[in-house]
Amino acid sequence: MVGVEVKSERGIWSLEDSLDELALLAQTAGLRVVGRVTQSLESVNPATYIGKGKLDEVREELARNPFDVLLFDVELSPTQQRNLEEAIDARVLDRTALILDIFAGHARTREGALQVELAQYEYRLPRLTRQWTHLSRQGVGGVGLRGPGETQLESDRRDIRRRITHLKSALEEVRSHRQQYRRRRREAAIATIALVGYTNAGKSTLLNRLSGSDIVAEDKLFATLDPTTRRVTLPGGRDALFTDTVGFIQKLPTTLVTAFRATLEEILDADVLVHVVDITSKTVLGQCWAVGETLKQIGAADIPIITALNKVDRLDAPERASALLTGFPNSIAISARTGQGIAALLERIDQVLREQMLDITVRLPFSAGELIALFHQQGAVEAETTVLGGIEIHGQLPGHLLPQFAPYQL
């Protein structure tokens, strides 16, 4: 593994912590890490990313301790990847390629497979080069044409572009279906809560705990790629839909963010976000920062958020949980595994949803029985009076329901 710290780009993650995470990613992908090298640079080498001296060091290590793959903790440019492979005579992978490989192995549905395939092709297209012998063969030109025909490389690029177009079209259909599904949810006036967080923070385990379901919840990175939604009854008596979403990670490839657009829109449509945090992780602050940056990137930073500090049952000293709460706004200490703090989390979600409701007084005719029932199910009734021909109700309703009641508002 190769890690580089650019002095002008230092972030919240230390170089060693980032490489430790890369080692977990490599293990998830089935690779065995045999060593690591690091370098601190004023700026990256545009040709090989690392400096010449460090490249010589990698060559010496290859001769002394042969390895099959050189893995970089960044996304390399196509030129850098090609130059590195020519310089060390070994396969070179970057962090993005590794994450895409893991996603490909974990995609369980057609939608997930389409999203990953699109991200892989968009990553690979600019990296098609003549380094493989079959790509330099000349095809046969058309009848009457002199000189060589198109190269195999150009043919491969055209085939990939056609496949990308097809995948985007298929995913647009998926996106359309998801939009229709969300529209029906809004019409049914059910609040939606999205579980977001770093990969392997415990989101699937939490959804299982909340809903009594049995979603696959494995202790490994990116176990969940496809969003799963379950209905949960809140303490106030109304139902809400909870959605488990794909986990985030630092340096999340932009190709994945783009390809998973239809899935990530589930987050944008939520009334409340529950940020599930693995409080036992030594990089917890860096993970929270990465989640916050990704939420900003997809336009979800303004949605009300509750922080669920998960895995408190694994803390050496339980009293540490209350001390940790002070460092996270609007947070609840929980254990999705044991159930600790789950009731308090549901109470907090119910409270945040109530805070989003708006005062309204309506006069509903008896013939509008569905709206009367809806006010009782999804609103908070403060006063109800029988009047001539109907019922007058004063209370609070979620903002997205107000259009349905507008014709009867006083």
N, C-alpha and C positions, 0 to 999 in steps of 0.2 A: 504494500500500500504506500501511496505517496501523498503526503499532506504538505500544503504550502500556505504560509501566512504572509499575506501582502500587508506591509506595515500601514499603508494608507487606508486599508479596508478592514481593520480589526473590528470584529463584532462581539456579541455577547458570548459566543461559543469559543472555548479555547481550542487550539489546534489538536491537542491530545484527546479532548472529549469528542471532537468531531471525528477523529480517526477511530476512536472506540466505537462510535455509532456505525461507521463504515464497516468495521469488522463484524458487527451484528448483521448488517445488510449482506455482507459477503457470506456469512454462515447461513443466513436464510436462503441464499441463492445456491447453496451447495458447494461453496468454495472454502478452502482451508488456508488461512492466513499464515504465512511463514516468516513475515518480517515487515518492517515499516521504515520509511525514511521521511525526514521532514526538512523543510527549508524555509527560511525567512527572507523575503525579497522586498526591495523597494518597489519593483514592478515586475510583472510576469514577462517571460521571454516569449515574444509573439510566435516564434518558430517551434519551440518545444515545451513551453510553459515553465519548466524548471531551467536553471542555469546549466552551463556546459560542465562545470565541475561536479554538480549533483548528478548529471546524466552519466558522467564517467564513473561515479560511485555506484550507480545502479548497474552499469555494465560489469563492474568488478564483482558486485554481489551476485549477478547472474552466473558468472563463471565459478564463483566459490560455492554458491548454494542455488542450483538451478530452480527456476520457477516457470510456470506456464503463462501467467497473467500478471501484468502490471496494472494496478488499479489506482486511479486518481480520485481524490475526494472533491473534485470539481467537474464541471462540464467543459471538456476540451473542444476546441474548434476542429473542424475536419482536417485542416492543414497540420495542426499540432499532433493530432492522433496519427496521421500518416507519417510524419517526420519521426515521431517516437518509435513507431513500429519498424521503420527502416533502420533506425539507429541502434536498437537493442535486439532485434530479431526475436521478438516475443509479442504475444497478443496484448494490445493495450485497450483497457476499458475505462470509461469514466463513470462518475457517480450516477449520471442520468441513465446510461445504458444498463447499469446494474439494477436500478429501481424499476426500469421498464421490464427487465427480465423477471423480476419478482412479481410484478403486477400480472405479467402474462401467465405465470404459474398459478396465480390465485384467482383468476377470473372464472367464475362458476356459471354465469348466465350469458346469454347472447349479447345483452347490452354491454356487460363488462368486457367481453371478448372484443366487441367492436371498438370500444373506447381505447383499449390497450393497443389493438392493432393499428388504429389510426395514429396514436402517439408514436408507436415504433416506426411506422413508415415516414412520418414527418421528421423524425430524428435521423433516420438512415438516408433519406434522399440526398441531402447535401454531402453525405459522406461516401457516396458511391464513387470509387476511383478505379484506376487501371491497375491497382496493385494485385488483382487476381487475374490469372492468365486468360481465363475465358472471356474477360471483358475487353481484351485487345483484339479479338478476332474480328475480321471485317466481314460484314454481311454482303450478300450479292446485290449489286445495284439493279435497277429496273432495266428492262429491255431498251437498248438504244442509248443507255447512259454510259459515259466513259468514266474511268476512275473508280475508286472504291465507293461502296455504298455506305449506309449508315453503320456506325460502330455498334457492337453489342451493348456497350455502355449506354448509348443514347436510347437504344431499344428498351433496356432495363428501366431507365428513368421514365420513359413514356408509360411503360406498364405500371410503374409505381404511382405515377400521377393519376392514371385512370382508376387505380384501386383506391387512392385517397379520395377522389371525387365520389366514388361509389360509397365508401364508408361514411363520408360526411352526409350524403343523402340519406343513408340508412339511419344515422344518428339524429338527423333532423326529424325523421319520423318518430323516433323514440322521444325526442324532446317535445314534439307536438302531443303525443299521447300523455306524457307527464303533465303538460300544461292543462290538458282536459281533465286529468285526474285531480289536479290541484284546484281547478275551477269548481269541480263538483264538491270537493272538500269545503271550499269557502261557502258555497251555496248551502251546504249542510250545517254551516256555522260551527264547525268543530275547531277548537284551538289546536295549533300545531307547535310542537317543541322539537327542535333538532339537537341531537347529541353530537357535539363536535369535540375535537381534541387531537392530541398527538397520537401517532400510531402506537398501538399496544397500551393505551392508557386505561382500558377497561370499559369502553363504550358498549360493546356487545354484551358483556357480563352485566352491566347496569341495566340495559334494556330487558334482558332475561329476568333480572330481579324485579323490575317494575311491572312487567307484564305477565310473568309466569310462563314465558315462551322458552324455546330451546334453540335459539340462534347459535350457529357455530361460534364459539368464543375460545380461540386458541391463544396461548402465550407466545405469540410470535408476531413479527412486523407484518403489517398489511394483511391480516387474516380476513378483514372485511373490505370488499371493494364495491359491493352492490348495496344500495340503501334498503333497509328493511323497516317497515312501519308497523307499529302495534298500538291498539287502543288501550288507554289506561284511565281509570276513574280517579279523579282528583279528590282531595279531602272535602271540598265544598259540594261534591255530588255530581259535578258535570264531567263529561268525558273529554279527553284530549288525545291527540295522535302524537306518538313519540317516534322519531325516525333516527335510526343508527346510520351514520354517514362514514365515508371513507376517511381514514386517518391522515393527518397532515405530517409533514416532516420538514426539517430545515433544508434549504436549497431544493424545494419541490420543483421538479422540471416544469417549465412553462408549457411544454407539449402536453403534459398530463393535465394541467389546469384547463387548457383549451379543449382537450378531448373529453374530459369529464364535465363539460359545461352543463349537460342535461342533469347529471347527478348533483352537482354543486348548487343548482338552482333550487333544490329541495331546502337548502340552508337559507337562501334568500327569501323563501316564502314563509319561513317560520315566524311565529309570534314571539317566541323566546328561544334563546340558545342556552344549552347547558354545556359549559366547557368542562369536560372531564379531564382531570389532571392526575397523573401518577405522582403522588406526593413523595414517594420513596425514591424517585429517580435523582441521581446526583446532578443531573442537568435540568432540573425542573424549571428553573428560570429561563433557560435557553429554549426549552420546549414551549413554554407559555408565550415567549416572544415570537417564536416561529408560527404558532397558531394565530396570534394577533395579526402578524404581517399577512398571512394567507387570507384571513377574514377581510382585511383591508383590500387585498388584491381582487377578491371576488365581489366586493361591494357590500359586505355584510357587517361592517364595523358598527353601524348605528342600531342594530337590533339589540333589545335588552338581553343581558347575559348574566347567568348565574354560574359561579365556579364551584364545581363539585370536586373537592380534594379527596381523591379515591385512594384506596389501599391503606387507610389509617390503621387497619388491624395488623399491618406488617411493621409499624413503627416500633422501635425499641422501647420508647417511653410514650405511652398513650397521651400523657399530658402535653406532649409536643404538638399534638393536633390543634389544641386551642391556641397555642402560641403561633402556629403557622397561619391560622385564619386571619390574623391581623395584617398579613402581607398580601392578601388577595381580596379585592373588593367583592362584596355580595357573595361570600363563600360559605359552604357547608362542608363539614368533614364527614365523609361516608366510607363505607366499605361495601362495594357491590357484591363481594363474595359472601359476607356474613349478614348483610342487611342493616348494619349499623348506620344510623343517620338517614335512612331512606325516607322515613315518615317526615322528618324535618325538611328534606329536600322537596318532597311533594307539597308540603305546606308553603314553602318559599315560592315554588312555581305558581301555585294557586294565587298567592299574594301578588306576585308580579303581574299575572294576567288580570287580576282585579284592578290593579293600579292603572292599567291601560284602558279601562272602561270609562265611558263618558256619561254624564248625567243626561237624562231624557225623560220627558213626560209625553205619553201617547194616549189617544182615545181609540181603542180597537173595537170594531163591531163584533158581535157574537159570531158572525159568519167567518171572521178571520181567526178561527180556532188554532190554526197552525202557528200563526205569529204569537198568539197568547202563550201557547206551549213553549215556543222558542224563547220568549222573554224569560220564562221561568227556568228553562234548561240552561241557557247560556248567559243570562243576565243576573243582576242582583235586584230583586224587587224590594223597594222600601215602603211603598204604599200602594194599595189596590182598592178601587172604589167602583161599585156597580152603578152605571149611569144608564140613561134611557138608550136602549138599543145596543149596549155594549159594556166595556170595562175600561176604566181609566187607570193607567199604571204609571207610577213614578219610580225611577230607579236608575241603574247603570247598565249599559250595554257595551260590548266590544265595538271599537270603531268601525270594523269592516261590516257590521250588521246594520249600521244606521241607515244606509240607503233603502233597505227593505221596510223600515218603519217610518221613513220620511213623510209619506203621504198622510200619516195619522198623527204626526207630531203636533203638540200644542205649543 
